[in-house]
């Protein structure tokens, strides 16, 4: 029988080039509001970012988006209650997929990577993403440069500021996660009824332009399902760690409270 108590569990899902450490401040924010928070790592992503950069596991190169979804589903299925899902970038797409699979009471997709069939010809999208998915690099693990990270994530930061963030948070990444997410593994049934979903976009995001997030949002067609969209001015793909990230977290907290979710 469904309980009348509101869900107080949140699962944070990191994006590419990040791991659970990137959610530390968000976990503190939501724990202070009474939530139980979890931030599971993708396979081969757990640990100190500097150590992961220095000792790259070659098995990481074979990791695909479908395996990430399987890993997250397994984690969620072991929780005592169905959680609220909050994800960034490819983690935002993971939220969309997990909501489709019925794994979350509600989902928040922040700057989500595009599902199958959603595409942009904007130059910043092509420039930032082609470096990662480069088909000529096979299954090699990709460790980006500070310069690339500055363009793709931190384009309102100086290079020195970007380097500081890079050292704290950036991890090596599988090229096969984003490659596979654009095909069948990243397919979303936009006609299917779904639990509440919020898609958030950063106005100055280079790698996932806000126009692409809007296309993603507009692709959903079930009129009975709750879906919301919000653009945050001045925010880049580093939206979850930019100064004043608390404004974003507060907006999400208020959106969740407005849903009156019950377990």
N, C-alpha and C positions, 0 to 999 in steps of 0.2 A: 504493500500500500504506500502511496506517495505521502511523504512527511510534509507537515505545514511549516517546517523551519526552512529559512533561506539557505541556499548553498553558501558555504564559507571556505571553499577550496578553490585555489587558482593554480593552474599549471602554466608557467611561462615557457615559451618555445623560442629558442635563439635562432638567428639566421646564419647565413654563410659567413665564414671568417670570424665567427664569434663562438663563445661557449657559455655555459651557465654563469660564469663570473660576471658577464655583462649585465645580468639582471639583479645584482646584489642590492643596489639602491631601491629598485622597484619592489623587491621582496620586503625590505625594511618598511617601505611606504605602506604596502598593503597589509603586512603583519600588524602594523600599528592600528589598522582599522578592523582587526579581528579575524583576518583571513589566515588559513593555513596555506602556505605557498611552497610550491615545488618548481624546480627548474632542471629537468632531466637533460643530460647531454646526448647528442647523437653518438652513434658508435664512433670510436677513435677521437672524440672531441673532449673527453674529460681530462682535467688537469690544469696546471699552471700554463698560461699562454706562452710564456717565454720558453718553458721546457718543451712544449709541443712544437715550437718553431725550431728549436735546436735539435730535436730528435724526432724527425718526421717518420711516421709509420707508413711504409709504402702501401700497406693494405687499404689505407684511406682512399687511395686513388680509384678503387673499384666501387666505392659506396654510391648507391643510387637513391633517388627520392623515395621510391617505394619501400626500401629498407628502412629509411628514416621514419616513414609513416607506421610501418610494422612495429618498430622499436617504441615509438611514442604510444601506440595503441596498447601494447603490452604493459607499459608503465601505467597508463590511465586505468586499465582494467583491474589493476591491483589496488586502486585507491578505495577508501571506504565509502565515498560518495562521488557522484558524477561532478566533474569540476567545470569551472569557467576557464576558457582557454584564451591566452593572450600571446600572440606571436608576432615577430618582426621579420620582414623580408621573406626569405624562403620559409621561415617559421610562420609568417602570415598566411602563405599558401597552405602550409601544413594545417593551420587552424581551419581554413576553408574545407579542406579534405576531411579532417576529423569531425567537423560539424556535419558534413554530408553523411559520414559514417555513424552518426549518432553518439559520438564520444564526449560531447560537451553540452552543458546546459545553455551556454551562450559562448560566442566567440568574438574576439577583437583581433582584427588583422591590420597590423601597422605597416604601411608601405609594402604590401604583399607582392611577392614575385608573381608574374602573370600565369594563370592556368593555361592549359592547352587551348589554342585558338584565339587567345588575347595577345595582341602584338602591337608594337609601336615602331614607326620609322624615324622617330626623333633621333637626331645624331648622338646626343648624350647617352641614350639607351643603348644604341649599337656600339658606340665606342667603349663604354664601360663593361658591357657584357661579353663582347667578342673576345676580349683578352682572357676571360675566364673559361669560356666554353670552347676556345680554339680547337677545332677538330684535328689539327696537325700535331697536337701535343699528346694524343693518345690518352692513356690512363695515368699520366703523370700527375702528381700532387701539385697544386698551385699555391705558392706562397707569394702574395702580392708585394709590390714595392710600396714604400711610403708615398711616392708620387701618385701611383694608381689609387691608393686608399684615399688620398686627398681629393682626387677628382671624383671618385665614385661615391664616397661616403661623406667626407669632411670638406666640401667645396666652399664653405664659408670660413674655414679655418686657415691660418697660415701653415706653411710646411712644418715649421717648428712645433706648432700646437698639434698638428696631425701626428707627428712622430711620437709625441708624448702619449697620445691616445693609442697609437699603433702598438707601442711597447707594452701597454697595460692590457690590451684586449685581443689583438689580432692573432688568429691561429691559422695553420695551413688548411687547405680545403680541397675537396674532391671536385673535379670538373664534371663528374658524372651526375652529381646531384642536380645542378641546373640544367644540364643536357636532358636528363630523363624527365624533369618536371615539365618540360614543354610538350611532352608527348602523352601517351596513354596514362602514365603514372600520375600526371598532373591534371588529369581530366576532371572537371567538375560538372555535375548534373545541375545546371542552372534552373531547370524546371521543377526540381524536386522541392517539396516542402522542407523547411529547415528551422532549427532553433535560432533565436535572435543572433544577428551578426552585425558588427560595426566594422567598417573599413575606413582607415585613416590614411591620409596622404600628406606628404611634406611638399610645400609649394616649390622649394628649391632642390628637390631630389633629382639628381642626375641619372642614377642607375635605374630607378623605377619612377619615371615622371608621373606627376599627379594625374595627367590626362589618361595614363594607362590604368591607374587605380580607379578612375571614374568609369572607364570601359568595363573593368572587372565588376564594379558595383552595378552598373546598368545592365549587365548580362543576366542578372537574377530576375526571374519573371513570376515566381509564385506570389500572388497578391495577398495571401493569408499569412505569409511569413514576415517577421520584423527584420528589416535591413536598413542600416543608416550609413551615411557617408559624411566625412568631415575633412576639410583641408586645413592644415595649420600653416599660417603664413610664416615665411622665413626659415622653415625647417628643411633640413636636408635628409639624406638617408641615415644620418647619424641621429635621427630624431629622438631616440630613446636615451641618448647620453649627452645630447646638446645641453647647454645652459638652459635653465627653466624647463627641464623635462617634467618637473612637478605639475606644470600646467596641463600637460598631456595626461599624466597619471590621474590628476583630479577630474578631468573631463571623463575619462574612462570609468573611474569610480562612480561618478554621478550617473553615467549612462547605465551601469550595472544596477545601481540602486533603483533606478526608474523602471526596471524590468520586473521587480518583485518576484525574483526567481525562487521557486520552491524545489527542494530535492525530491 
